[in-house]
Amino acid sequence: MPFYLRMGTVPRKRHQVTRSENGELIAEELMGKEGFAAESALIYHLGMPTAIVEAETLLSGDDELVPNTPLLPRHLVTPKLTSQLADGPLRRHLLLGNSDVRLSYAIYQEPTPLYRNAVGDECLFVQSGKGRIETVFGLLEVREKDYVIIPASCTYRIVPDHDRGLELLVIEAHGHIEFPARYLSKRGQLLESAPFSERDLRTPSELCIVEATDVEVLVKTRAALTRYVYAQHPFDVIGWDGCLYPFVFNMEDFEPIVKRFHAPPPVHQTFEGPGFVICSFAPRPFDFDPESVPVPYNHANIDSDEVLFYVDGDFMSRKGSGIEAGSISLHPAGFIHGPQPGSVEAALGKPGTKEWAVMVDTFAPLELGRVASEIEDPNYPWSWSKRHGGTSIEV
């Protein structure tokens, strides 16, 4: 996050002796990226953030991935998922992943445990419902089409609305999720040419001050999931400041870039991480040259796997393929793909598209999670030829 924020009570100087109203020393915690060489925040706790009284290894149960063989495009139908089938204590359905990024789907009706990811940042995209994300930095209210960026090692929990619940696409990075460098000035301000600005970002609204003892927190590392019991609640925070904190960006605030002829997907880029990018497809006018072909051309992903999560609207290039809201398509490197038969003709003369979708392009092949086979549409690979050969994922 490029700009400075301050919440609650912080001392005048960094690393200065500070006491609570009852005279106890306030414990200072530095949370920083790249050691001491990048963005950081200083967090002030009433108790010791290091005080653990118990620790054990948990088996998350969601780590199994298998190669995409035979090499095929895949259509995963997330509306077939239920919260009861989710793996592990975080209740996430792992669908796709590689050494850089993991894509899961989560359905929540009840609050999650307290959790922090020590491997990398997380991007939570709200497909449906509403609720709040309670973090060590404070409260984030969330709604449909929100991207929520949670920094690595930020302790948080998800609290869904009691009536509506929350359904999330979860993108876990092995590293940090940033704004594209081309959108930023040398000192980190979003440029006028960027498709959104700092005014579109929502930051924590208030502190979630909780004083409790013997509090469980799940921590993800590369090796395992660890359950800690802390002597004090991690949310015993009276203040913080810095340039590293969770924030929310709503897809409806993305400003599409339109060209005379078809613009490639990088114009839709919203975030980037090590080995992958995240793009937002929002309603926009079609290309405005009278001879332009408005839908994407056939293309081969030479260096990347392409994932599209279809959020809402009219998915003009996938007509007749079974794609609907909540679908996930995977078009792997080595597979030539493009619009479904008849999509080009149907789009000619139309003023624009009304689709909403999240795209994740990876630069290493994606493998398939165990649950993917349970929600795959077996007809999708043959939807361009209309000859249904049929296949299945062998796990």
C-alpha positions as CSV (number, residue, x, y, z in Angstrom):
1,M,0.0,0.0,0.0
2,P,1.6,3.3,-1.1
3,F,0.2,5.8,1.3
4,Y,0.5,6.4,5.1
5,L,-2.3,5.8,7.5
6,R,-2.6,6.2,11.3
7,M,-5.4,4.8,13.6
8,G,-5.9,5.0,17.3
9,T,-3.2,6.0,19.8
10,V,0.4,5.9,18.8
11,P,3.4,7.6,20.5
12,R,5.0,10.7,19.2
13,K,8.2,8.9,18.2
14,R,8.9,5.3,17.0
15,H,10.3,2.9,19.5
16,Q,9.5,5.3,22.4
17,V,8.5,4.1,25.9
18,T,4.7,4.1,26.0
19,R,2.4,3.1,28.9
20,S,-1.3,2.3,29.2
21,E,-3.6,4.1,31.6
22,N,-2.8,1.6,34.3
23,G,1.0,2.1,33.8
24,E,1.8,-1.1,31.9
25,L,4.2,-0.9,29.1
26,I,2.7,-1.0,25.6
27,A,4.2,-3.6,23.3
28,E,5.3,-2.4,19.9
29,E,5.2,-4.8,16.9
30,L,6.8,-4.0,13.6
31,M,5.2,-5.8,10.6
32,G,7.4,-5.2,7.5
33,K,7.9,-6.5,4.0
34,E,11.4,-7.6,2.7
35,G,12.9,-7.4,6.1
36,F,13.4,-3.7,6.9
37,A,13.7,-2.6,3.2
38,A,10.0,-2.1,2.1
39,E,6.6,-1.0,3.5
40,S,5.9,-1.6,7.1
41,A,3.5,-0.8,10.0
42,L,4.0,-0.3,13.7
43,I,1.3,-1.9,15.8
44,Y,0.8,-1.2,19.6
45,H,-0.6,-4.0,21.8
46,L,-1.8,-3.9,25.4
47,G,-0.2,-7.4,25.8
48,M,2.8,-9.2,24.4
49,P,2.1,-10.3,20.8
50,T,4.8,-13.0,21.2
51,A,3.3,-14.7,24.2
52,I,2.2,-18.2,23.2
53,V,1.2,-20.9,25.7
54,E,0.5,-23.8,23.3
55,A,1.4,-24.9,19.8
56,E,0.5,-28.0,17.6
57,T,0.7,-29.0,14.0
58,L,-2.6,-29.4,12.1
59,L,-3.1,-31.3,8.9
60,S,-5.0,-29.0,6.6
61,G,-6.1,-31.7,4.2
62,D,-6.2,-29.4,1.2
63,D,-2.7,-29.8,-0.3
64,E,-3.3,-32.5,-2.9
65,L,-2.9,-31.3,-6.5
66,V,-2.6,-33.3,-9.6
67,P,-1.3,-32.3,-13.1
68,N,-3.8,-31.2,-15.8
69,T,-3.5,-34.3,-17.9
70,P,-4.6,-35.0,-20.5
71,L,-4.0,-31.3,-21.2
72,L,-7.6,-29.9,-21.5
73,P,-9.5,-26.7,-20.9
74,R,-11.6,-27.2,-17.7
75,H,-15.0,-25.7,-16.6
76,L,-15.5,-25.9,-12.8
77,V,-19.0,-25.1,-11.5
78,T,-18.7,-23.6,-8.1
79,P,-22.5,-23.5,-7.5
80,K,-22.2,-27.2,-7.0
81,L,-20.0,-26.7,-3.9
82,T,-21.3,-26.8,-0.4
83,S,-19.7,-25.6,2.8
84,Q,-19.9,-29.1,4.3
85,L,-17.5,-30.5,1.6
86,A,-14.7,-28.0,2.3
87,D,-11.2,-29.2,3.4
88,G,-9.5,-28.2,6.6
89,P,-10.3,-25.8,9.5
90,L,-10.4,-22.8,7.1
91,R,-13.2,-24.5,5.1
92,R,-11.7,-23.7,1.7
93,H,-12.2,-25.8,-1.4
94,L,-8.8,-25.9,-3.2
95,L,-9.5,-25.9,-6.9
96,L,-6.3,-24.9,-8.7
97,G,-2.7,-24.2,-7.7
98,N,1.0,-24.2,-8.3
99,S,4.1,-23.1,-6.5
100,D,3.2,-19.4,-6.9
101,V,-0.5,-19.2,-6.3
102,R,-3.5,-21.2,-5.0
103,L,-7.1,-20.6,-6.0
104,S,-9.9,-21.8,-3.6
105,Y,-13.6,-21.2,-3.1
106,A,-15.1,-20.7,0.3
107,I,-18.7,-20.6,1.5
108,Y,-19.2,-19.2,5.0
109,Q,-22.3,-19.0,7.2
110,E,-20.4,-18.9,10.4
111,P,-17.3,-16.9,11.5
112,T,-13.9,-18.5,10.7
113,P,-11.1,-19.1,13.2
114,L,-8.5,-16.4,13.7
115,Y,-5.9,-17.0,11.0
116,R,-2.8,-15.5,9.4
117,N,-0.9,-16.6,6.3
118,A,2.8,-16.5,6.8
119,V,3.5,-17.6,3.2
120,G,2.1,-14.5,1.3
121,D,-0.7,-12.0,0.8
122,E,-4.2,-13.1,0.2
123,C,-6.9,-11.6,-2.2
124,L,-10.4,-12.4,-1.1
125,F,-13.0,-11.7,-3.8
126,V,-16.6,-11.5,-2.6
127,Q,-18.8,-13.3,-5.1
128,S,-22.0,-13.1,-3.0
129,G,-23.3,-12.0,0.4
130,K,-21.8,-9.5,2.8
131,G,-20.0,-9.4,6.1
132,R,-17.0,-8.1,7.8
133,I,-13.3,-8.9,8.0
134,E,-11.9,-8.3,11.5
135,T,-8.1,-7.8,11.4
136,V,-5.3,-6.7,13.8
137,F,-5.5,-3.4,11.9
138,G,-9.3,-2.9,12.4
139,L,-12.6,-3.6,10.7
140,L,-13.4,-3.9,7.0
141,E,-17.0,-4.1,5.9
142,V,-17.3,-6.1,2.7
143,R,-19.9,-6.7,0.0
144,E,-20.3,-8.2,-3.5
145,K,-17.6,-7.5,-6.0
146,D,-15.1,-6.5,-3.3
147,Y,-11.4,-7.4,-3.6
148,V,-10.0,-7.6,-0.1
149,I,-6.1,-7.6,0.1
150,I,-4.8,-9.1,3.3
151,P,-1.0,-8.6,3.8
152,A,1.1,-11.7,4.8
153,S,1.2,-12.3,8.6
154,C,-1.9,-10.1,9.2
155,T,-4.1,-11.9,11.7
156,Y,-7.8,-11.8,10.7
157,R,-11.1,-13.6,10.7
158,I,-14.1,-13.6,8.4
159,V,-17.5,-12.9,9.9
160,P,-20.3,-13.4,7.4
161,D,-23.7,-11.7,7.6
162,H,-26.1,-13.9,9.5
163,D,-28.8,-13.9,6.8
164,R,-26.8,-13.7,3.6
165,G,-23.5,-15.4,4.4
166,L,-20.4,-15.0,2.2
167,E,-19.0,-16.7,-0.8
168,L,-15.4,-15.9,-1.7
169,L,-12.9,-16.7,-4.4
170,V,-9.6,-16.9,-2.4
171,I,-6.3,-16.2,-4.2
172,E,-3.3,-17.0,-2.1
173,A,0.1,-15.7,-3.2
174,H,3.6,-17.1,-2.3
175,G,4.7,-13.5,-1.9
176,H,3.1,-10.1,-2.1
177,I,0.1,-8.8,-4.1
178,E,0.8,-5.3,-5.5
179,F,-0.6,-2.8,-7.9
180,P,1.0,-3.0,-11.3
181,A,4.2,-1.0,-11.4
182,R,3.1,0.8,-14.6
183,Y,0.2,2.4,-12.6
184,L,2.5,3.9,-10.0
185,S,4.7,7.0,-9.8
186,K,8.3,6.5,-8.6
187,R,7.1,7.2,-5.0
188,G,4.0,5.0,-5.1
189,Q,1.1,7.3,-6.0
190,L,-1.5,5.8,-8.5
191,L,-1.1,7.8,-11.7
192,E,-3.8,9.6,-13.7
193,S,-3.5,6.9,-16.4
194,A,-4.4,4.1,-13.9
195,P,-7.9,2.6,-14.1
196,F,-8.6,3.5,-10.4
197,S,-7.2,5.8,-7.7
198,E,-6.6,5.9,-4.0
199,R,-10.1,7.4,-3.6
200,D,-11.5,4.0,-4.6
201,L,-9.8,2.1,-1.8
202,R,-11.5,1.4,1.6
203,T,-9.2,1.0,4.6
204,P,-10.0,-0.2,8.1
205,S,-12.8,1.9,9.6
206,E,-12.3,1.3,13.3
207,L,-10.1,-0.8,15.6
208,C,-11.4,-4.2,16.7
209,I,-10.1,-3.9,20.3
210,V,-10.6,-7.3,22.1
211,E,-9.1,-8.2,25.5
212,A,-9.2,-12.0,26.1
213,T,-6.9,-14.8,27.2
214,D,-6.0,-18.2,25.8
215,V,-6.9,-17.4,22.2
216,E,-6.5,-19.8,19.3
217,V,-4.8,-18.6,16.0
218,L,-4.1,-20.7,13.0
219,V,-0.9,-19.9,11.1
220,K,-0.1,-21.1,7.6
221,T,3.5,-21.7,6.7
222,R,5.1,-23.6,3.8
223,A,5.5,-26.7,5.9
224,A,2.1,-27.0,7.7
225,L,-0.7,-25.3,9.5
226,T,0.1,-24.5,13.1
227,R,-2.4,-23.9,15.9
228,Y,-1.1,-21.4,18.5
229,V,-2.8,-20.5,21.7
230,Y,-1.9,-16.9,22.7
231,A,-1.9,-15.6,26.2
232,Q,-3.7,-12.4,25.0
233,H,-6.0,-11.7,22.1
234,P,-4.1,-10.5,19.0
235,F,-6.7,-7.7,18.6
236,D,-5.6,-6.0,21.9
237,V,-4.4,-3.1,19.6
238,I,-4.7,0.5,20.8
239,G,-3.2,2.0,17.6
240,W,-1.0,1.6,14.5
241,D,0.6,3.6,11.7
242,G,2.4,2.9,8.5
243,C,2.0,2.0,4.9
244,L,1.2,-1.7,5.2
245,Y,-2.4,-2.7,6.0
246,P,-5.4,-4.5,4.6
247,F,-7.7,-2.7,2.2
248,V,-10.7,-3.2,-0.1
249,F,-11.2,-2.3,-3.7
250,N,-14.6,-2.9,-5.4
251,M,-14.6,-4.1,-9.0
252,E,-17.4,-1.6,-9.8
253,D,-14.8,1.2,-9.4
254,F,-12.5,-0.2,-12.1
255,E,-12.5,2.1,-15.1
256,P,-12.2,0.0,-18.3
257,I,-9.8,1.1,-21.1
258,V,-11.3,0.8,-24.6
259,K,-9.5,0.9,-27.9
260,R,-10.7,1.3,-31.5
261,F,-9.8,-2.4,-32.1
262,H,-9.7,-5.2,-29.5
263,A,-7.5,-4.5,-26.5
264,P,-5.6,-7.5,-24.9
265,P,-6.2,-8.5,-21.3
266,P,-3.3,-6.5,-19.7
267,V,-5.6,-3.4,-20.0
268,H,-7.8,-5.0,-17.4
269,Q,-5.0,-5.7,-15.0
270,T,-5.8,-4.8,-11.4
271,F,-3.1,-6.5,-9.2
272,E,0.1,-8.6,-9.7
273,G,1.9,-11.1,-7.6
274,P,5.0,-13.3,-8.1
275,G,4.2,-15.5,-11.1
276,F,0.7,-14.3,-11.7
277,V,-1.6,-11.3,-12.4
278,I,-5.2,-10.5,-11.5
279,C,-7.5,-8.7,-14.0
280,S,-11.0,-7.3,-13.8
281,F,-13.5,-7.5,-16.6
282,A,-16.2,-4.9,-16.2
283,P,-19.0,-3.7,-18.4
284,R,-17.6,-1.5,-21.2
285,P,-18.3,-0.3,-24.7
286,F,-17.2,-2.6,-27.5
287,D,-14.3,-1.5,-29.7
288,F,-15.6,1.4,-31.7
289,D,-14.2,0.9,-35.2
290,P,-17.1,-0.2,-37.5
291,E,-15.0,-3.1,-38.8
292,S,-13.7,-4.3,-35.4
293,V,-14.3,-7.8,-34.1
294,P,-15.6,-7.2,-30.6
295,V,-14.9,-10.5,-28.9
296,P,-11.4,-11.9,-28.2
297,Y,-9.6,-13.7,-31.1
298,N,-8.4,-17.3,-30.9
299,H,-5.1,-17.4,-29.0
300,A,-2.6,-19.8,-27.7
301,N,-1.2,-19.2,-24.2
302,I,2.4,-19.9,-24.8
303,D,3.7,-18.8,-21.4
304,S,0.7,-18.8,-19.1
305,D,-2.4,-20.6,-17.9
306,E,-5.6,-18.5,-18.0
307,V,-8.3,-18.7,-15.4
308,L,-11.6,-16.8,-15.6
309,F,-14.0,-16.6,-12.7
310,Y,-17.4,-15.5,-14.1
311,V,-19.0,-13.2,-11.6
312,D,-22.1,-11.9,-13.2
313,G,-23.7,-10.7,-16.4
314,D,-23.7,-11.8,-20.1
315,F,-20.5,-13.8,-21.0
316,M,-20.5,-13.0,-24.7
317,S,-17.5,-15.1,-25.8
318,R,-18.7,-18.2,-24.0
319,K,-22.2,-18.5,-25.5
320,G,-23.5,-22.1,-25.6
321,S,-20.6,-23.6,-23.5
322,G,-22.5,-23.9,-20.2
323,I,-20.6,-21.0,-18.5
324,E,-22.7,-19.2,-16.0
325,A,-22.2,-17.0,-12.9
326,G,-19.9,-18.8,-10.5
327,S,-18.2,-20.8,-13.3
328,I,-14.4,-21.0,-13.4
329,S,-12.7,-21.8,-16.8
330,L,-9.1,-22.9,-17.1
331,H,-7.4,-22.5,-20.5
332,P,-3.9,-24.0,-20.1
333,A,-0.7,-23.1,-21.9
334,G,-0.5,-25.3,-25.0
335,F,-4.3,-25.2,-25.7
336,I,-5.5,-22.8,-28.5
337,H,-8.7,-21.3,-27.3
338,G,-11.1,-18.5,-28.2
339,P,-14.8,-17.6,-28.5
340,Q,-17.4,-20.3,-28.7
341,P,-18.9,-21.0,-32.1
342,G,-21.4,-18.3,-33.0
343,S,-20.1,-15.8,-30.4
344,V,-18.3,-13.5,-33.0
345,E,-21.4,-13.2,-35.2
346,A,-23.7,-12.6,-32.2
347,A,-21.5,-9.8,-30.9
348,L,-21.3,-7.9,-34.3
349,G,-23.2,-4.6,-34.1
350,K,-23.7,-4.8,-30.3
351,P,-22.8,-1.6,-28.3
352,G,-21.0,-3.3,-25.5
353,T,-20.6,-6.0,-23.0
354,K,-22.2,-6.4,-19.6
355,E,-20.0,-9.0,-18.1
356,W,-18.2,-9.1,-14.8
357,A,-15.3,-11.5,-14.4
358,V,-12.0,-12.0,-12.5
359,M,-9.1,-13.3,-14.5
360,V,-6.0,-14.9,-13.0
361,D,-3.1,-15.6,-15.4
362,T,-0.2,-17.7,-14.1
363,F,3.2,-18.2,-15.6
364,A,3.6,-21.7,-14.4
365,P,1.2,-24.5,-15.1
366,L,-1.8,-24.9,-12.7
367,E,-2.6,-28.2,-11.2
368,L,-6.0,-29.4,-10.1
369,G,-7.3,-29.8,-6.6
370,R,-9.1,-32.9,-5.4
371,V,-12.6,-31.3,-5.4
372,A,-12.2,-30.1,-9.0
373,S,-13.2,-33.4,-10.4
374,E,-16.4,-33.3,-8.3
375,I,-17.6,-30.0,-9.9
376,E,-16.2,-30.3,-13.5
377,D,-18.4,-30.0,-16.5
378,P,-17.1,-32.9,-18.7
379,N,-18.6,-31.5,-21.9
380,Y,-16.7,-28.2,-21.8
381,P,-13.5,-29.3,-23.7
382,W,-15.5,-30.4,-26.6
383,S,-17.8,-27.3,-26.8
384,W,-15.9,-25.7,-29.7
385,S,-16.4,-28.8,-31.9
386,K,-19.7,-29.9,-30.5
387,R,-18.4,-33.5,-30.3
388,H,-18.5,-34.7,-26.8
389,G,-15.6,-37.0,-26.3
390,G,-15.8,-36.9,-22.5
391,T,-13.0,-37.1,-20.0
392,S,-12.4,-37.0,-16.3
393,I,-9.8,-35.8,-13.9
394,E,-7.9,-38.7,-12.4
395,V,-7.0,-38.1,-8.8
